[in-house]
Amino acid sequence: MFKRFKKLDTQDEALSRVQENVDTAIGSLPSTEIIQGRLVKNIALISSATNSVDHKLGRALIGWQIIRIRSNSIIWDTQDTNSIPQLTLNLNCSANVTIDLWVF
C-alpha cells in the first residue's frame, strides 16, 4: 500500500527544504489506485470465449492497461456483466493472443 511521505523533525534547513520538495512531488502523483495496481503476466486469451482473469486486487478493479501484446488482436472487457468484479476481469479478443496487463 502507498504510504504518505513522513517528514523528519530537523533543525537542518537544507534537509527541511528537501523534505518539502519530496512531499510536494509525491503529492502530485496520479491517483493511488493506479499506483497500487499489479502486473499480471502471460495471460493467454482465446477468441471464442470470455476469458476470466484473476486480478488479485482484493476489490473491484477500476481499470486495466495492456503492457505487452504478443500478436495482433483487438481486446475488450465485459466488466459490466461480470458477476464477480472484485475477483476477476472478463476479457474478450478478436484473435488468440498472449498479453501482460497492469490492473488497478
Secondary structure, 3 states (H helix, E strand, C coil): CCCCCCCCCCCCHHHHHHHHHHHHHHHCCCCHHHHCCEEEEEEEECCCCCEEEECCCCCCCCCEEEEEECCCCCEEECHHHCCCCCCEEEEEECCCEEEEEEEC
